[in-house]
Amino acid sequence: MRRLGVAFPYLFFGAMVLLVAWSNWSAMKPAMAMRSMEGMEGMEGHGGMQGGMAGAVTDPVCRMQVNPGWGYAETFEGTTFHFCTERCRKLFRADPERYVRERCMVCEAAVDPSTALPSTYLGKTYYLCSAEHRQAFQLDPARYFMHTMWGIPQWMYYVSIAAVLLVSFVCFEGRPARPRRPTPPGPSSDHPDRVDLLRFGVIRRAVRSRAFRAACQLAFVAAFALILVAGLFGDQTPGLNIAPLLTWTIWWCGLVIVLLFAGKAWCYVCPWDAIATWMERLRLWRKTDQGLGLGLPWPRRLRNIWLATALFVGLTWIELGFGVTLSPRATAYLGLGMLVMTIVAVFLFERKSFCRYGCLVGRVSGLYALFAGVEIRARDRKVCRSCASKECVRGSAAAYPCPTFENPARMSVNTYCIQCTECIQACPHDNMTVNLRPWGADLAALGKPAVDEAYLALLMLAITGFHGLTMTPAWPQLLEWLQAGAGMGEMGAFTAGMALIMGLPVLVYAVLVAWSHRIATRGDPNPVSYGSYFVRYAYCVLPIALFYHLSHNLEHLLMEGPKVVRLLSDPLGRGWNLLGTAAWKVPPLVSLDVLWLLQVVLVGVGHVYSLWAAQKISRGLFPDPARARRGQIPILVGMIAFSVFSLWLLKQPMEMRTSAM
């Protein structure tokens, strides 16, 4: 069973990939059949075939780009239209004239193309009813191409809620609580729930090679340079520029998947750290004992992650409040800002202090990495205790000391490890290794939870929900209410709404923890303090935040991500065709039916792991099984509420940026 725990993440990932592949194959077969029957010219009315792939067409109802092979089609006046779901097809059937007739892009009033004012965007001509509306359209055409993506169906929503309740009460609360069993000591290779990857020669040679890491970093530095060049000097139309898509869809959305299955692999290849380190050491990979940095100690008052938390909240405010995701130049400026902060920190402070304390990407991924399926650990703690030289801490002739000030010999969680592999290269006893492990292993092994980490975990739950909420119809309604009721401006209302939505989950959590603390510590002569209780239980919300984050990001990654095939041929929007794919119309990778299934399953997995983590934390706080069970009831209520809210967000129609990109 423990070996199954190690394999589960990768079996789960494989099942997701197979489902996506099956969905694509099923969708391509009808389109390929149509191509063979009608030829390329005849296929243009069905979305075309480019490079042997089914082309994307636009759903006239919701404006979503769809695959003709999904099977939702309707013919009207000799023209075939394709739809994302049966819902859009029914709306079209009820009033086809509404969706076929030419309309003003700004006010959606019916217009006559012979008298209306034309404007061209992304190679297509659109018509506006007045000069004012044409000017508004030309100033920011992307805003008029956001499409509505329907949320999960009503029946799926209620079935999912029933499943959440069933899992919560039957599979967990129905089982008697048992005393906590400590993890047995000994070499990690002796643990049946770990797989030592360095036993494989190819992996071992790659991990121990400094040149291999430099080569990986160079590849990502090249991608980062592409984003900067495209963002600063390319066409500022988001649909023609690769910078927003590569940053906010491919990287930002894919980062969560990497964390789940490869831990802090991003830190291993981080281009910001690579550029800054190369500049300070004047080396690509060879070790040097001399550098240009001052090596100052990081300020004592900032030896926590409050700075990274503030930067994370600030990025969210800038990203959503100012629409950075649709601005190539703003995206490039943010990337440059991160680079400047990293360079300044590397030249001022010792080792990689910024990576440990200040990097918002590293700290968010550090908490998520508690759940990751990969770790760097000592094989045998006894060997570490007998080692007098401590090269993993002090460095060696071949490797640097741990850049984030960890003691690898005693490291038990992933939070501050950046997977740089310096400890593996430094260890003279070959006692450090890379393990595959079950998901969430660190949540069961937390030694000393920290207040700053606990609040970041809660804010991550709030911010992931906030991201989803801003794409639903409920968010504009809240902003209008704040503007009308409090007389605020647009940004004032946005800031107040963001503070409200982010503060509410923290407040709900605080109340539930207070309830749990009261009933669990009743009659205890030496009760656990409320503060300690608050901090420890905060970690159990991480799986809910992580898996909702992943389910939300799948919308962007699978629906918008394929456009990178086209943009790689013309990354700056200059009319190039470097790879021969500039004219491709690549449809989304999955239909909405498959996407909904993936999203619901992911939310369910996150809920299960959160309940499991809560059980582990309860047993750690209370050796008495009855007391642990009693205290877990309010936490269970909270987990159910947070998961149901995640499902509610998935049920809402989302305003997607696909058409703008």
C-alpha positions as a printed Julia matrix, in Angstrom:
661×3 Matrix{Float64}:
   0.0    0.0     0.0
   2.85   2.41    0.76
   4.42   1.77   -2.64
   1.02   2.59   -4.12
   1.16   5.91   -2.26
   4.4    6.76   -4.07
   3.02   5.7    -7.44
  -0.4    7.36   -7.04
   0.65  10.9    -8.11
   2.17   9.6   -11.32
  -0.67   7.18  -12.04
  -3.06  10.08  -11.46
  -1.08  12.33  -13.8
  -0.93   9.57  -16.41
  -4.69   9.12  -16.22
  -5.2   12.87  -16.75
  -2.89  12.86  -19.77
  -4.62   9.82  -21.26
  -8.03  11.44  -20.77
  -6.85  14.6   -22.54
  -5.29  12.52  -25.35
  -8.46  10.44  -25.75
 -10.55  13.61  -25.85
  -8.36  15.03  -28.62
  -8.4   11.83  -30.64
 -12.17  11.51  -30.34
 -12.57  15.12  -31.46
 -10.14  14.81  -34.37
 -11.7   11.74  -35.97
 -14.91  13.47  -37.2
 -12.89  16.44  -38.47
 -10.47  14.12  -40.3
 -13.4   12.28  -41.82
 -14.9   15.56  -43.02
 -11.54  16.54  -44.49
 -11.27  13.34  -46.5
 -14.82  13.75  -47.81
 -14.82  17.45  -48.58
 -11.16  18.37  -49.1
  -9.33  21.32  -47.67
 -11.38  23.94  -49.47
 -14.64  22.51  -48.29
 -13.39  22.34  -44.76
 -12.99  26.11  -44.44
 -16.62  26.43  -43.38
 -15.94  23.95  -40.6
 -12.9   25.69  -39.18
 -10.24  24.39  -41.58
  -7.39  21.97  -41.14
  -3.93  23.37  -40.58
  -0.81  21.24  -40.53
  -2.83  18.06  -40.16
  -4.7   19.32  -37.06
  -8.36  20.16  -36.61
  -8.68  23.94  -36.79
 -10.42  26.06  -34.18
 -13.69  27.83  -34.94
 -15.61  30.33  -32.84
 -18.83  29.46  -31.05
 -21.21  32.27  -32.15
 -23.03  32.22  -28.8
 -20.29  32.38  -26.15
 -17.38  33.31  -28.5
 -15.3   30.42  -27.23
 -12.9   28.79  -29.67
 -13.96  25.17  -30.16
 -12.95  22.03  -32.01
 -15.41  21.11  -34.8
 -14.92  17.47  -33.81
 -16.66  17.99  -30.46
 -19.92  17.24  -32.23
 -22.08  20.22  -31.21
 -23.07  21.6   -34.63
 -26.08  23.31  -36.2
 -26.77  24.34  -39.78
 -28.53  27.63  -40.51
 -29.12  29.05  -43.97
 -26.59  26.67  -45.5
 -23.79  27.47  -43.02
 -22.63  25.08  -40.31
 -21.91  26.54  -36.89
 -20.08  24.73  -34.08
 -20.62  25.08  -30.34
 -18.81  24.33  -27.09
 -21.72  22.5   -25.46
 -25.33  21.53  -25.96
 -26.28  24.62  -23.96
 -24.92  27.01  -26.59
 -26.47  24.98  -29.38
 -29.91  25.26  -27.73
 -29.5   29.02  -27.31
 -28.61  29.3   -30.99
 -31.59  27.22  -32.05
 -33.94  29.44  -30.06
 -32.85  32.65  -31.84
 -30.28  32.1   -34.62
 -30.77  35.6   -36.05
 -29.38  37.09  -32.84
 -26.05  35.34  -33.3
 -25.75  35.41  -37.1
 -26.53  39.08  -37.68
 -23.59  41.53  -37.71
 -23.43  43.48  -34.45
 -21.44  46.39  -33.07
 -18.53  45.03  -31.04
 -19.0   47.65  -28.3
 -22.77  47.87  -27.68
 -23.84  44.7   -29.6
 -26.55  46.62  -31.47
 -27.41  45.24  -34.92
 -25.53  47.04  -37.72
 -25.56  47.09  -41.51
 -22.03  46.4   -42.82
 -22.67  48.66  -45.81
 -23.19  51.73  -43.6
 -21.33  50.79  -40.38
 -17.75  51.86  -39.59
 -15.16  49.08  -40.13
 -12.14  48.27  -37.97
  -9.63  45.45  -38.44
  -8.28  43.3   -35.58
  -6.13  40.15  -35.93
  -6.7   40.12  -39.69
 -10.51  40.28  -39.53
 -12.84  43.22  -40.13
 -15.46  44.17  -37.55
 -18.17  46.81  -37.74
 -19.08  49.54  -35.28
 -22.25  51.58  -35.07
 -20.61  54.98  -34.42
 -17.29  56.81  -34.52
 -17.19  56.84  -30.71
 -17.58  53.07  -30.55
 -14.97  52.53  -33.25
 -12.52  54.67  -31.27
 -13.28  52.71  -28.08
 -12.78  49.44  -29.95
  -9.47  50.56  -31.48
  -8.12  51.73  -28.12
  -8.51  48.29  -26.52
  -9.92  45.68  -28.9
  -8.92  42.74  -26.69
 -11.5   43.6   -24.04
 -14.33  42.92  -26.53
 -13.17  39.38  -27.27
 -13.45  37.86  -23.82
 -15.64  34.79  -24.1
 -17.9   33.17  -21.56
 -16.96  29.63  -20.57
 -19.82  27.8   -18.89
 -19.2   26.3   -15.48
 -19.9   22.73  -14.44
 -23.54  21.67  -14.96
 -26.05  21.88  -12.13
 -26.3   18.1   -11.76
 -22.51  17.72  -11.54
 -22.34  20.47   -8.92
 -24.84  18.79   -6.59
 -23.41  15.31   -7.15
 -19.97  16.69   -6.27
 -21.27  18.26   -3.07
 -22.88  14.96   -2.11
 -19.57  13.19   -2.77
 -17.71  15.71   -0.58
 -20.15  15.09    2.28
 -20.0   11.33    1.83
 -16.2   11.25    1.85
 -16.04  13.57    4.84
 -18.45  11.76    7.11
 -18.29   8.12    6.02
 -14.71   7.56    4.92
 -13.11   9.71    7.6
 -15.38  10.59   10.47
 -16.88   7.11   10.35
 -13.49   5.6    11.23
 -12.33   5.58   14.83
  -9.38   7.85   15.53
  -6.17   6.02   16.33
  -3.12   7.18   18.25
  -0.41   8.75   16.14
   2.34   6.39   15.04
   5.76   8.01   14.62
   7.71   7.56   11.41
  10.32   4.83   11.95
  13.92   6.05   11.99
  16.55   4.77    9.59
  17.75   5.18    6.03
  15.22   6.58    3.59
  16.0    3.68    1.26
  14.63   1.32    3.9
  11.28   3.11    3.94
   8.7    1.45    1.72
   7.14   4.86    0.97
  10.27   6.29   -0.74
  11.97   5.55   -4.06
  15.61   6.64   -4.31
  16.03   8.17   -7.77
  19.81   8.35   -7.56
  19.95   4.57   -7.74
  19.42   5.11  -11.49
  22.69   5.98  -13.21
  21.34   8.45  -15.76
  19.53  10.5   -13.11
  22.5   10.31  -10.77
  24.92  11.67  -13.38
  22.55  14.49  -14.34
  21.9   15.56  -10.73
  25.61  15.58   -9.86
  26.59  17.53  -12.99
  26.98  21.29  -12.59
  27.15  21.69  -16.38
  23.78  19.93  -16.77
  22.1   22.45  -14.47
  23.73  25.35  -16.32
  22.42  23.96  -19.63
  18.88  23.74  -18.2
  19.17  27.29  -16.86
  20.38  28.58  -20.23
  17.26  27.18  -21.89
  15.01  29.03  -19.46
  17.09  32.2   -19.68
  16.53  32.07  -23.45
  12.76  31.76  -22.89
  12.88  34.66  -20.41
  14.81  36.75  -22.94
  12.15  35.97  -25.55
   9.46  37.23  -23.18
  11.39  40.46  -22.52
  12.1   41.13  -26.2
   8.54  40.34  -27.27
   7.0   42.32  -24.4
   9.17  45.42  -24.85
   9.58  45.56  -28.62
   6.78  43.45  -30.09
   3.26  44.36  -31.13
   1.32  45.3   -27.99
  -1.81  43.49  -29.15
  -2.02  40.55  -26.7
  -3.32  38.21  -29.38
  -0.21  38.8   -31.49
   2.48  38.79  -28.77
   3.86  35.66  -27.13
   4.88  37.35  -23.84
   1.49  37.26  -22.01
   0.64  33.74  -23.14
   4.06  32.29  -22.33
   4.14  33.99  -18.91
   0.61  33.82  -17.52
  -0.68  30.68  -19.22
   2.25  28.37  -19.94
   4.55  29.26  -17.01
   2.27  30.51  -14.24
  -0.36  27.83  -14.82
   2.15  25.06  -15.46
   4.13  25.92  -12.32
   1.53  24.23  -10.08
   1.72  21.0   -12.09
   5.52  21.04  -11.85
   5.28  21.52   -8.07
   3.0   18.53   -7.65
   5.15  16.1    -9.6
   8.68  17.54   -9.51
   8.77  19.66   -6.35
  10.89  22.83   -6.51
  12.2   22.06   -9.99
  11.47  25.67  -10.98
  14.11  26.88   -8.53
  16.58  24.5   -10.17
  16.19  26.29  -13.53
  15.06  29.76  -12.37
  16.36  32.29  -14.94
  16.33  35.21  -12.45
  18.62  33.35  -10.06
  20.76  32.04  -12.91
  21.45  35.47  -14.41
  22.12  37.07  -11.02
  24.42  34.23   -9.91
  26.4   34.23  -13.16
  26.89  37.98  -12.87
  28.05  37.79   -9.24
  30.37  34.78   -9.67
  31.46  35.42  -13.27
  30.98  31.69  -13.83
  28.37  29.6   -15.62
  28.87  26.42  -13.65
  32.38  26.03  -12.31
  32.7   26.64   -8.58
  34.63  29.67   -7.41
  35.55  30.82   -3.92
  35.51  34.46   -4.96
  32.58  36.57   -6.02
  31.67  40.23   -6.47
  28.97  40.27   -3.79
  29.31  42.01   -0.44
  28.04  38.97    1.48
  26.1   41.01    4.05
  23.74  39.17    6.42
  20.04  39.45    5.6
  18.34  41.93    8.01
  17.31  40.09   11.15
  13.81  41.57   11.21
  13.2   40.28    7.7
  14.25  36.69    8.41
  10.74  35.46    7.78
   8.46  35.33    4.76
   6.33  38.39    5.48
   8.14  40.29    2.71
   7.43  37.52    0.19
   3.8   37.41    1.37
   3.43  41.17    0.83
   4.97  40.86   -2.65
   2.59  38.01   -3.5
  -0.47  40.01   -2.44
   0.9   43.05   -4.28
   1.41  41.05   -7.46
  -2.17  39.82   -7.29
  -3.42  43.4    -6.86
  -1.36  44.63   -9.83
  -2.11  41.62  -12.02
  -5.89  41.72  -11.63
  -6.4   45.39  -10.86
  -4.45  46.74  -13.82
  -4.99  43.92  -16.33
  -1.31  43.07  -16.58
  -2.05  39.64  -18.05
  -3.2   41.29  -21.3
  -0.3   43.73  -21.55
   2.92  42.45  -23.15
   4.95  45.45  -21.99
   3.67  45.32  -18.4
   4.42  41.59  -18.33
   8.0   42.29  -19.42
   8.36  45.05  -16.81
   7.26  42.66  -14.06
   9.82  40.11  -15.24
  12.51  42.79  -15.22
  11.45  43.86  -11.74
  11.94  40.34  -10.42
  15.33  40.16  -12.12
  16.47  43.48  -10.62
  15.39  42.43   -7.12
  17.28  39.15   -7.48
  20.45  40.8    -8.81
  20.48  43.45   -6.05
  19.97  40.79   -3.37
  22.7   38.52   -4.77
  25.25  41.35   -4.82
  24.31  42.66   -1.36
  23.55  39.62    0.78
  25.19  36.31    1.57
  24.36  33.16   -0.34
  20.8   33.21   -1.69
  19.04  35.1     1.08
  16.43  36.47   -1.32
  15.49  32.95   -2.39
  14.86  31.97    1.22
  13.12  35.09    2.51
  12.02  37.43   -0.26
  11.14  35.59   -3.48
   7.35  35.49   -3.8
   7.46  32.64   -6.35
   9.84  30.62   -4.18
   7.87  31.1    -0.98
   4.5   30.26   -2.5
   5.97  27.2    -4.22
   7.81  26.4    -0.98
   4.55  25.92    0.9
   2.98  24.01   -1.98
   6.12  21.84   -2.04
   5.13  20.43    1.35
   2.7   18.41   -0.75
   5.13  17.62   -3.6
   6.0   14.09   -4.66
   9.77  14.77   -4.66
  12.23  15.54   -1.86
  15.98  15.86   -1.26
  16.92  14.11    1.98
  19.7   12.27    3.78
  19.64   8.53    3.19
  20.76   7.69    6.72
  20.72  10.2     9.58
  23.32   8.12   11.47
  25.87   8.8     8.75
  25.17  12.53    9.02
  25.58  12.51   12.79
  29.0   10.85   12.49
  30.19  13.3     9.82
  32.62  15.87   11.26
  33.29  17.95    8.13
  29.64  18.85    7.35
  30.37  19.77    3.72
  26.63  20.03    2.98
  26.48  22.96    5.43
  29.96  24.48    4.97
  30.63  23.66    1.34
  33.45  21.73   -0.26
  36.01  22.03   -3.04
  33.35  20.86   -5.52
  30.18  22.48   -4.18
  28.81  25.49   -2.32
  27.2   25.35    1.12
  23.41  25.18    1.17
  22.38  28.53   -0.4
  19.23  28.85    1.7
  20.96  28.13    5.04
  19.38  24.72    5.53
  21.1   21.85    7.31
  20.43  19.07    4.79
  21.33  16.42    7.37
  18.4   17.48    9.54
  16.03  18.74    6.85
  12.57  17.19    7.19
  10.36  19.43    5.0
  10.65  20.97    1.53
   9.73  24.55    2.4
  13.12  26.24    2.0
  14.96  23.69   -0.13
  15.42  24.97   -3.69
  16.57  21.61   -5.09
  19.88  23.1    -6.25
  21.61  19.72   -5.5
  24.66  21.42   -3.92
  24.34  19.15   -0.87
  24.33  16.06   -3.11
  27.51  17.2    -4.82
  29.18  18.21   -1.55
  28.48  15.1     0.56
  31.67  12.98    0.82
  29.64   9.96    1.98
  27.17   9.94   -0.92
  24.43  10.13    1.71
  22.16  12.78    0.13
  19.61  11.7    -2.44
  16.45  12.59   -4.36
  13.37  10.58   -3.39
   9.97  10.02   -4.9
   7.41   9.94   -2.1
   3.65  10.03   -1.47
   1.85  13.34   -1.85
   1.61  15.4     1.32
   4.41  13.64    3.18
   5.62  16.89    4.79
   2.17  17.72    6.13
   2.47  14.67    8.35
   6.04  15.51    9.39
   5.77  19.19   10.34
   8.09  19.8    13.26
   7.7   23.46   14.18
   5.0   25.31   12.22
   5.61  29.05   11.8
   3.19  31.96   12.08
   4.33  33.59    8.83
   3.93  30.32    6.94
   0.47  29.77    8.42
  -0.8   33.17    7.26
   0.68  32.67    3.81
  -1.12  29.3     3.59
  -4.42  30.99    4.46
  -3.78  33.82    1.99
  -3.01  31.29   -0.72
  -6.43  29.75   -0.11
  -8.01  33.21   -0.27
  -6.1   34.39   -3.34
  -6.81  31.28   -5.4
 -10.5   31.76   -4.68
 -10.19  35.48   -5.43
  -8.64  34.75   -8.84
 -11.59  32.57   -9.72
 -14.18  35.01   -8.36
 -12.88  37.93  -10.44
 -13.74  35.99  -13.6
 -17.39  35.43  -12.59
 -20.42  37.73  -12.95
 -20.51  38.1    -9.14
 -17.32  40.2    -9.12
 -18.53  43.12  -11.31
 -21.73  43.19   -9.27
 -19.72  43.5    -6.05
 -17.61  46.31   -7.55
 -20.72  48.19   -8.7
 -22.21  47.85   -5.21
 -19.03  49.2    -3.6
 -18.79  52.08   -6.05
 -22.43  53.06   -5.64
 -22.71  52.45   -1.89
 -19.37  53.85   -0.74
 -18.75  56.37   -3.5
 -15.41  54.73   -4.39
 -13.53  54.98   -7.64
 -12.81  51.94   -9.79
  -9.45  51.07   -8.2
 -10.69  51.94   -4.71
 -13.59  49.55   -5.12
 -11.27  46.88   -6.52
  -8.89  47.23   -3.57
 -11.71  47.16   -1.02
 -13.31  44.15   -2.73
  -9.99  42.31   -2.84
  -9.38  43.0     0.87
 -12.9   41.8     1.7
 -12.67  38.58   -0.32
  -9.18  37.78    0.96
  -9.99  38.55    4.58
 -13.23  36.54    4.72
 -11.69  33.03    4.51
  -9.15  33.97    7.19
 -11.94  35.21    9.44
 -14.02  32.07    8.88
 -10.98  29.93    9.63
 -10.23  31.88   12.84
 -13.79  31.38   14.1
 -13.78  27.65   13.32
 -10.4   27.2    15.0
 -11.67  29.03   18.09
 -14.66  26.67   18.21
 -12.4   23.64   17.73
  -9.95  24.87   20.38
 -12.73  25.38   22.91
 -14.29  21.93   22.6
 -10.98  20.06   22.23
  -9.21  21.62   25.22
 -12.21  21.58   27.58
 -11.13  19.96   30.84
  -7.47  19.86   29.82
  -5.24  21.14   32.69
  -2.46  22.1    30.22
  -4.29  23.13   27.05
  -2.59  23.96   23.78
  -2.66  27.73   23.25
  -5.08  29.17   20.69
  -2.16  30.71   18.78
  -0.39  27.37   18.39
  -3.69  25.74   17.44
  -4.35  28.44   14.81
  -0.92  28.05   13.25
  -0.86  24.26   13.12
  -4.27  23.77   11.54
  -3.56  26.39    8.84
  -1.43  23.87    6.98
  -4.38  21.55    6.38
  -5.98  24.08    3.96
  -3.0   23.83    1.6
  -4.31  20.83   -0.4
  -7.66  22.58   -0.98
  -5.87  25.72   -2.19
  -3.4   23.73   -4.28
  -5.93  21.55   -6.08
  -8.41  24.36   -6.72
  -5.48  26.39   -8.03
  -4.67  23.5   -10.36
  -8.28  22.99  -11.49
  -8.62  26.72  -12.21
  -5.33  26.84  -14.09
  -6.35  23.9   -16.26
  -8.99  26.17  -17.8
  -6.24  28.47  -19.05
  -3.59  25.86  -19.81
  -5.79  23.49  -21.82
  -8.0   26.13  -23.47
  -5.49  28.92  -24.15
  -2.16  27.09  -24.09
  -2.37  25.59  -27.62
  -2.13  29.1   -29.1
   1.58  29.03  -28.31
   2.03  26.82  -31.41
   0.97  29.74  -33.59
   2.81  32.43  -31.62
   6.14  30.59  -31.65
   6.27  31.28  -35.4
   5.64  34.99  -34.89
   6.48  35.82  -31.24
   6.68  39.6   -31.75
   3.62  39.94  -33.96
   5.67  41.16  -36.93
   4.08  38.92  -39.55
   6.81  36.27  -39.42
   6.32  32.55  -40.0
   9.54  31.09  -38.53
   8.2   27.57  -37.91
   5.49  27.46  -40.53
   2.71  27.49  -37.91
   1.71  31.18  -37.93
  -1.57  30.44  -39.73
  -2.52  27.42  -37.62
  -5.8   27.54  -35.76
  -5.16  25.1   -32.94
  -8.3   24.32  -30.9
  -8.42  23.79  -27.13
  -6.93  20.5   -25.96
 -10.13  19.26  -24.33
 -13.85  19.75  -24.6
 -15.71  21.37  -21.73
 -17.2   18.0   -20.76
 -13.73  16.56  -20.14
 -12.47  19.75  -18.48
 -15.39  19.7   -16.01
 -14.63  16.11  -15.08
 -10.95  16.9   -14.48
 -11.79  19.96  -12.37
 -14.29  18.18  -10.15
 -11.93  15.25   -9.59
  -9.1   17.63   -8.66
 -11.23  19.48   -6.11
 -12.26  16.12   -4.64
  -8.63  14.97   -4.36
  -7.71  18.22   -2.61
 -10.57  17.78   -0.16
  -9.53  14.24    0.71
  -5.93  15.25    1.34
  -7.01  18.22    3.48
  -9.08  15.95    5.69
  -6.15  13.55    5.92
  -3.82  16.42    6.9
  -6.32  17.63    9.5
  -6.37  14.14   11.01
  -2.58  14.04   11.18
  -2.46  17.48   12.81
  -5.17  16.53   15.32
  -3.3   13.42   16.39
  -0.13  15.45   16.74
  -1.87  17.97   19.0
  -3.81  15.45   21.08
  -2.47  11.97   21.87
  -5.95  11.17   23.23
  -7.97   9.88   20.21
 -11.31  11.07   21.61
 -10.03  14.62   22.14
  -8.44  14.68   18.68
 -11.7   13.51   17.1
 -13.77  16.07   19.0
 -11.51  18.94   17.98
 -11.57  17.92   14.36
 -15.32  18.44   13.91
 -15.21  22.24   13.37
 -12.2   21.84   11.1
 -14.21  19.3     9.09
 -16.99  21.88    8.72
 -14.44  24.36    7.42
 -12.93  21.91    4.94
 -16.4   21.13    3.59
 -17.23  24.84    3.3
 -14.0   25.66    1.47
 -14.38  22.73   -0.94
 -18.04  23.55   -1.66
 -16.98  27.15   -2.37
 -14.4   25.79   -4.83
 -17.13  23.79   -6.56
 -19.4   26.86   -6.59
 -16.66  28.82   -8.36
 -16.33  26.04  -10.94
 -20.09  26.24  -11.47
 -20.01  29.94  -12.39
 -19.62  31.09  -16.01
 -16.07  32.38  -16.38
 -14.95  35.32  -18.5
 -11.93  33.85  -20.26
  -9.15  35.77  -22.03
  -8.69  33.13  -24.76
 -10.1   35.21  -27.59
  -7.94  38.16  -26.62
  -4.83  36.03  -26.78
